[in-house]
């Protein structure tokens, strides 16, 4: 115990006295989640500017455009006489999409012939496409029901309602009723931030020791406890305070969340010690670990369905604690899952703790022998 305590104090002093390490372990988790969550706090994109090419110039086409403009997603910014002019508006980035209504639009509808409205969207962001398409689709479906109802002769209002909407429905996104971007991706990013700050901060600490010709303390328990003393409060802030500040989904049971995050924090710490044993300079962690954030987010199966990820990459992703932790945290925090519902991810994290404890011991011992 005396040896563990000595290593703990020595490592804690080393971290606190190193400004660079404190930046990664304290300042980054304090500021970065706030910035990222604030950027996406609006959840959805509204009032996307579009150009309109209305060759029909009929009361029906004007009604369609008026209703489209009234949706929260779309704002008609330009009226153009032809598609070439509308395309120039998009190339100049004045609009994000084009709604094209052909000349025979109203005539075809009156004659009972299927008519089409073309939509062109900027793919600079997938949200432009989603918002413009969904807005136009909802308006067209509503107008279709009205047109169908008018063609039913001698029917009552109730019969018209049943005929035009035999199966009424309302779409509600599970665990994300607003279908917003923040509730979708921010929880996963918050979990990933914890792993990345540990890799950067602990990696910098161990790189500094190597460059100064000093040996890393041998006591794995003492070192891990020192790092956890600094990062545990930051993790609580990132995972509990940030979602509350920005009104994100947060329905986790406190005990369940604590039990689940314990092996994640341990696995991240031991992974960072293992990786840090091969680092020889303070600057190396920035070059080695920063770029991995986006690939690890994709590999977690949050931004891209895990069922569609090739088996090799799915197995590879479980090298990193972030993969089981992201999936487990989202299930617990956003869907109200219990520990028994995420037993696979929970077990994977404890296995990583055991594996990285062994590897970190070997890597630290080998490094000290070389030094």
C-alpha positions as CSV (number, residue, x, y, z in Angstrom):
1,X,0.0,0.0,0.0
2,X,2.9,2.4,0.8
3,X,4.4,1.7,-2.6
4,X,1.0,2.3,-4.3
5,X,0.5,5.5,-2.4
6,X,4.0,6.7,-3.3
7,X,3.4,6.1,-7.0
8,X,0.0,7.7,-6.8
9,X,1.4,10.9,-5.3
10,X,4.4,11.0,-7.6
11,X,2.3,10.6,-10.7
12,X,-0.4,13.0,-9.5
13,X,2.2,15.7,-8.8
14,X,3.8,15.1,-12.3
15,X,0.4,15.6,-14.0
16,X,-0.6,18.7,-12.0
17,X,2.8,20.4,-12.6
18,X,2.6,19.8,-16.4
19,X,0.6,22.5,-18.1
20,X,0.3,20.5,-21.3
21,X,-1.1,17.4,-19.6
22,X,-3.6,19.6,-17.6
23,X,-4.8,21.2,-20.8
24,X,-5.8,17.8,-22.3
25,X,-7.1,16.2,-19.1
26,X,-9.0,19.3,-17.7
27,X,-9.4,22.2,-20.1
28,X,-10.2,20.2,-23.2
29,X,-13.0,18.2,-21.5
30,X,-14.3,21.4,-19.9
31,X,-14.5,23.4,-23.1
32,X,-14.7,21.1,-26.1
33,X,-18.0,19.4,-25.2
34,X,-19.6,22.9,-24.6
35,X,-18.5,24.1,-28.0
36,X,-19.5,21.0,-29.9
37,X,-22.9,20.8,-28.2
38,X,-23.6,24.5,-28.7
39,X,-22.9,24.2,-32.5
40,X,-25.5,21.5,-32.8
41,X,-27.9,22.8,-30.1
42,X,-30.5,23.9,-32.8
43,X,-31.0,20.1,-33.5
44,X,-32.4,20.6,-37.0
45,X,-31.8,22.9,-40.0
46,X,-34.6,25.4,-40.6
47,X,-35.6,27.8,-43.4
48,X,-33.3,26.4,-46.1
49,X,-33.3,28.8,-49.0
50,X,-34.5,27.4,-52.3
51,X,-35.1,28.7,-55.8
52,X,-38.4,28.0,-57.6
53,X,-38.9,27.5,-61.3
54,X,-42.7,27.5,-61.8
55,X,-43.5,26.9,-65.5
56,X,-47.1,26.0,-64.7
57,X,-48.1,29.4,-63.3
58,X,-51.4,27.9,-62.2
59,X,-53.4,28.3,-59.0
60,X,-52.5,24.7,-58.1
61,X,-48.7,25.3,-58.4
62,X,-49.0,28.5,-56.5
63,X,-50.9,26.7,-53.7
64,X,-48.2,24.0,-53.6
65,X,-45.4,26.6,-53.3
66,X,-47.2,28.7,-50.7
67,X,-47.6,25.6,-48.5
68,X,-44.0,24.6,-49.1
69,X,-42.9,28.1,-48.1
70,X,-45.0,27.8,-44.9
71,X,-43.1,24.7,-43.7
72,X,-40.5,25.3,-41.1
73,X,-37.8,23.6,-43.2
74,X,-38.0,25.5,-46.5
75,X,-37.9,29.2,-47.4
76,X,-38.5,30.3,-51.0
77,X,-35.7,32.8,-51.7
78,X,-35.6,33.1,-55.5
79,X,-38.2,32.8,-58.3
80,X,-36.5,32.0,-61.6
81,X,-37.8,31.8,-65.1
82,X,-35.8,28.7,-66.1
83,X,-33.7,25.9,-64.7
84,X,-30.5,27.5,-65.9
85,X,-31.0,30.6,-63.9
86,X,-31.9,28.6,-60.8
87,X,-28.8,26.5,-61.3
88,X,-26.6,29.7,-61.3
89,X,-28.2,30.7,-58.0
90,X,-27.2,27.3,-56.5
91,X,-23.7,27.5,-57.9
92,X,-23.3,30.9,-56.3
93,X,-24.5,29.4,-53.0
94,X,-27.5,31.7,-52.8
95,X,-29.8,28.8,-52.5
96,X,-29.4,25.2,-51.3
97,X,-32.0,23.6,-53.6
98,X,-34.3,24.0,-56.6
99,X,-38.0,23.2,-56.9
100,X,-39.0,22.7,-60.6
101,X,-42.7,22.6,-61.6
102,X,-43.3,21.6,-65.3
103,X,-45.7,23.5,-67.6
104,X,-48.3,20.7,-67.7
105,X,-48.4,20.2,-63.9
106,X,-52.0,21.5,-63.3
107,X,-53.4,20.3,-66.6
108,X,-52.2,16.7,-65.8
109,X,-53.7,16.8,-62.3
110,X,-57.1,18.0,-63.7
111,X,-57.1,15.3,-66.3
112,X,-56.3,12.6,-63.7
113,X,-52.8,12.0,-65.1
114,X,-49.9,11.6,-62.7
115,X,-47.8,14.8,-62.5
116,X,-44.3,15.3,-61.2
117,X,-42.4,18.0,-59.4
118,X,-38.6,17.8,-59.6
119,X,-36.4,18.7,-56.6
120,X,-32.6,19.4,-56.8
121,X,-30.6,19.7,-53.6
122,X,-27.1,20.8,-52.7
123,X,-25.3,17.8,-51.2
124,X,-22.9,20.0,-49.3
125,X,-24.8,18.8,-46.3
126,X,-27.2,15.8,-46.2
127,X,-29.5,17.9,-44.0
128,X,-30.4,20.1,-47.0
129,X,-31.6,17.1,-48.9
130,X,-33.5,15.6,-46.0
131,X,-35.3,18.9,-45.1
132,X,-36.2,19.9,-48.7
133,X,-37.4,16.4,-49.6
134,X,-39.4,15.9,-46.5
135,X,-41.0,19.3,-46.7
136,X,-42.1,18.9,-50.3
137,X,-43.2,15.3,-49.7
138,X,-45.5,16.3,-46.8
139,X,-47.1,19.1,-48.8
140,X,-47.7,16.8,-51.8
141,X,-49.2,14.1,-49.7
142,X,-51.6,16.6,-48.0
143,X,-52.6,18.0,-51.4
144,X,-53.1,14.5,-52.8
145,X,-55.6,13.8,-50.1
146,X,-57.6,16.9,-50.9
147,X,-57.6,16.2,-54.6
148,X,-58.7,12.7,-54.1
149,X,-61.5,13.8,-51.7
150,X,-62.9,16.2,-54.3
151,X,-63.2,13.4,-56.9
152,X,-65.5,11.3,-54.7
153,X,-69.0,12.1,-55.7
154,X,-71.7,12.1,-53.0
155,X,-69.5,11.0,-50.2
156,X,-69.7,12.3,-46.6
157,X,-66.8,14.1,-45.0
158,X,-66.2,10.9,-42.9
159,X,-66.1,8.7,-46.0
160,X,-63.7,11.1,-47.7
161,X,-61.4,11.0,-44.6
162,X,-61.4,7.2,-44.5
163,X,-60.8,7.0,-48.3
164,X,-57.9,9.5,-48.3
165,X,-56.3,8.3,-45.1
166,X,-57.5,4.8,-44.2
167,X,-54.6,4.2,-41.8
168,X,-53.8,7.5,-40.0
169,X,-50.3,7.5,-38.6
170,X,-47.8,9.8,-36.8
171,X,-44.1,9.1,-37.0
172,X,-42.2,9.5,-33.7
173,X,-38.4,8.7,-33.6
174,X,-37.6,6.3,-30.8
175,X,-35.4,8.0,-28.2
176,X,-35.2,11.0,-30.4
177,X,-38.7,12.5,-30.9
178,X,-37.4,15.7,-32.6
179,X,-35.2,13.6,-35.0
180,X,-32.5,16.2,-34.1
181,X,-28.8,15.9,-34.8
182,X,-27.7,16.7,-31.3
183,X,-29.7,14.0,-29.6
184,X,-28.5,11.6,-32.3
185,X,-24.7,12.1,-32.3
186,X,-23.6,14.2,-29.3
187,X,-24.0,11.4,-26.7
188,X,-21.6,9.2,-28.7
189,X,-19.1,12.1,-29.1
190,X,-19.2,12.8,-25.4
191,X,-18.1,9.2,-24.7
192,X,-15.4,9.3,-27.3
193,X,-14.0,12.6,-25.9
194,X,-13.2,10.8,-22.6
195,X,-11.1,8.2,-24.4
196,X,-9.3,10.7,-26.6
197,X,-8.4,13.1,-23.8
198,X,-6.8,10.2,-21.9
199,X,-4.8,9.1,-24.9
200,X,-3.6,12.6,-25.4
201,X,-3.0,13.6,-21.8
202,X,-1.4,10.4,-20.5
203,X,0.5,9.9,-23.8
204,X,2.0,13.4,-23.4
205,X,2.9,12.7,-19.8
206,X,4.7,9.4,-20.7
207,X,6.3,11.0,-23.7
208,X,7.7,13.8,-21.5
209,X,9.2,11.3,-19.1
210,X,10.9,9.4,-22.0
211,X,12.3,12.6,-23.6
212,X,13.7,13.7,-20.2
213,X,15.3,10.3,-19.7
214,X,13.2,9.4,-16.7
215,X,11.6,6.1,-16.0
216,X,7.8,5.7,-15.8
217,X,6.7,4.6,-12.3
218,X,6.2,0.9,-12.1
219,X,3.1,0.8,-9.9
220,X,0.3,0.3,-12.3
221,X,-2.4,0.7,-9.7
222,X,-0.9,3.9,-8.3
223,X,-0.5,5.4,-11.8
224,X,-4.0,4.4,-12.9
225,X,-5.5,5.8,-9.7
226,X,-3.7,9.2,-10.2
227,X,-5.0,9.5,-13.8
228,X,-8.5,8.5,-12.7
229,X,-8.5,11.1,-9.9
230,X,-8.1,13.8,-12.5
231,X,-10.3,12.4,-15.3
232,X,-13.2,10.9,-13.3
233,X,-14.7,14.4,-12.3
234,X,-14.2,15.5,-16.0
235,X,-16.1,12.4,-17.2
236,X,-18.9,13.1,-14.7
237,X,-19.1,16.6,-16.1
238,X,-19.0,15.5,-19.7
239,X,-21.6,12.7,-19.4
240,X,-24.0,14.2,-16.8
241,X,-23.7,18.0,-16.8
242,X,-23.4,18.7,-20.6
243,X,-26.5,16.8,-21.6
244,X,-28.5,18.7,-18.9
245,X,-27.2,22.1,-20.0
246,X,-28.3,21.5,-23.6
247,X,-31.5,19.5,-22.9
248,X,-30.3,16.3,-24.4
249,X,-31.9,12.9,-23.7
250,X,-30.9,11.8,-20.2
251,X,-33.0,9.0,-18.7
252,X,-30.3,6.8,-17.3
253,X,-30.5,5.3,-13.9
254,X,-27.5,6.7,-11.9
255,X,-26.3,3.5,-10.4
256,X,-26.5,1.7,-13.8
257,X,-24.6,4.4,-15.5
258,X,-21.9,4.5,-12.8
259,X,-21.4,0.7,-13.0
260,X,-21.2,0.8,-16.8
261,X,-18.7,3.7,-16.9
262,X,-16.4,2.2,-14.3
263,X,-14.8,-0.4,-16.7
264,X,-14.8,2.1,-19.5
265,X,-12.7,4.6,-17.4
266,X,-10.4,1.8,-16.4
267,X,-10.0,0.4,-19.9
268,X,-9.3,3.9,-21.3
269,X,-6.7,4.6,-18.7
270,X,-4.9,1.2,-19.2
271,X,-5.1,1.6,-23.0
272,X,-3.5,5.1,-22.7
273,X,-0.7,3.7,-20.5
274,X,-0.1,0.9,-23.0
275,X,0.0,3.3,-26.0
276,X,2.0,5.8,-24.0
277,X,4.7,3.3,-23.3
278,X,5.7,3.5,-27.0
279,X,5.7,7.4,-27.2
280,X,9.0,9.1,-27.1
281,X,8.1,12.8,-27.2
282,X,5.4,15.2,-26.0
283,X,4.2,16.1,-29.5
284,X,3.7,12.5,-30.7
285,X,0.2,11.9,-29.1
286,X,-1.2,14.8,-31.2
287,X,0.1,13.2,-34.4
288,X,-1.0,9.7,-33.4
289,X,-4.4,10.0,-31.7
290,X,-6.2,13.2,-32.9
291,X,-7.0,11.9,-36.4
292,X,-8.5,8.7,-35.0
293,X,-11.6,10.4,-33.6
294,X,-13.7,10.4,-36.8
295,X,-12.9,6.8,-37.8
296,X,-13.7,5.6,-34.3
297,X,-17.0,7.4,-34.3
298,X,-17.9,5.6,-37.6
299,X,-16.7,2.3,-36.4
300,X,-18.8,2.5,-33.3
301,X,-21.9,1.8,-35.4
302,X,-23.7,5.1,-34.4
303,X,-23.3,7.2,-37.5
304,X,-23.3,4.2,-39.7
305,X,-25.4,1.1,-38.9
306,X,-23.3,-1.5,-37.2
307,X,-25.1,-4.3,-39.0
308,X,-23.7,-2.9,-42.3
309,X,-20.1,-2.7,-41.1
310,X,-17.8,-5.4,-42.6
311,X,-17.0,-8.1,-40.0
312,X,-13.2,-7.3,-40.1
313,X,-13.8,-3.7,-39.1
314,X,-16.4,-4.7,-36.6
315,X,-13.9,-6.9,-34.8
316,X,-11.2,-4.3,-35.2
317,X,-13.4,-1.6,-33.6
318,X,-13.5,-3.7,-30.3
319,X,-9.8,-3.0,-29.8
320,X,-10.9,0.4,-28.5
321,X,-13.1,0.9,-25.4
322,X,-15.1,3.6,-27.2
323,X,-17.0,1.1,-29.4
324,X,-18.8,-0.9,-26.6
325,X,-19.0,2.2,-24.4
326,X,-20.7,4.3,-27.0
327,X,-23.3,1.7,-27.8
328,X,-23.9,0.9,-24.1
329,X,-24.0,4.5,-23.0
330,X,-26.6,5.5,-25.7
331,X,-28.8,2.5,-24.8
332,X,-28.6,3.4,-21.0
333,X,-28.7,7.2,-21.2
334,X,-31.1,7.7,-24.2
335,X,-33.2,4.5,-24.2
336,X,-33.4,3.7,-20.5
337,X,-31.7,0.3,-20.8
338,X,-30.6,-1.6,-17.7
339,X,-27.2,-3.2,-17.2
340,X,-28.7,-6.6,-18.2
341,X,-29.7,-5.1,-21.6
342,X,-26.1,-4.1,-22.4
343,X,-24.4,-7.1,-20.9
344,X,-22.4,-7.8,-24.1
345,X,-20.9,-4.3,-24.1
346,X,-20.3,-4.4,-20.3
347,X,-18.5,-7.7,-20.6
348,X,-16.4,-6.4,-23.5
349,X,-15.2,-3.5,-21.4
350,X,-14.2,-5.7,-18.5
351,X,-12.3,-8.0,-20.9
352,X,-10.5,-4.9,-22.3
353,X,-9.6,-3.9,-18.7
354,X,-8.0,-7.3,-18.1
355,X,-6.2,-7.3,-21.5
356,X,-4.9,-3.8,-21.3
357,X,-3.8,-4.2,-17.6
358,X,-1.6,-7.1,-18.8
359,X,-0.3,-5.2,-21.9
360,X,0.3,-2.0,-19.9
361,X,2.4,-3.9,-17.3
362,X,4.5,-5.6,-20.0
363,X,4.9,-2.4,-22.0
364,X,5.9,-0.3,-19.0
365,X,8.4,-2.9,-17.8
366,X,9.9,-3.2,-21.2
367,X,10.2,0.6,-21.5
368,X,11.9,0.9,-18.1
369,X,14.4,-1.8,-19.0
370,X,15.3,-0.1,-22.2
371,X,15.6,3.3,-20.4
